Amino acid sequence: MVVFELSLIAQGFRAKH
């Protein structure tokens, strides 16, 4: 699912920032 992947990427991005 694209939404699931986006959620994971968003979490990783937010964690980095």
C-alpha positions as CSV (number, residue, x, y, z in Angstrom):
1,M,0.0,0.0,0.0
2,V,1.3,3.4,-0.9
3,V,-0.3,5.0,2.2
4,F,1.6,2.6,4.5
5,E,4.9,3.3,2.8
6,L,4.3,7.1,2.9
7,S,3.5,6.8,6.6
8,L,6.7,5.0,7.3
9,I,8.7,7.5,5.2
10,A,7.0,10.4,6.9
11,Q,7.8,8.9,10.4
12,G,11.5,8.5,9.4
13,F,11.6,12.0,8.0
14,R,10.1,13.5,11.1
15,A,12.4,11.5,13.3
16,K,15.4,12.8,11.4
17,H,14.2,16.4,11.7
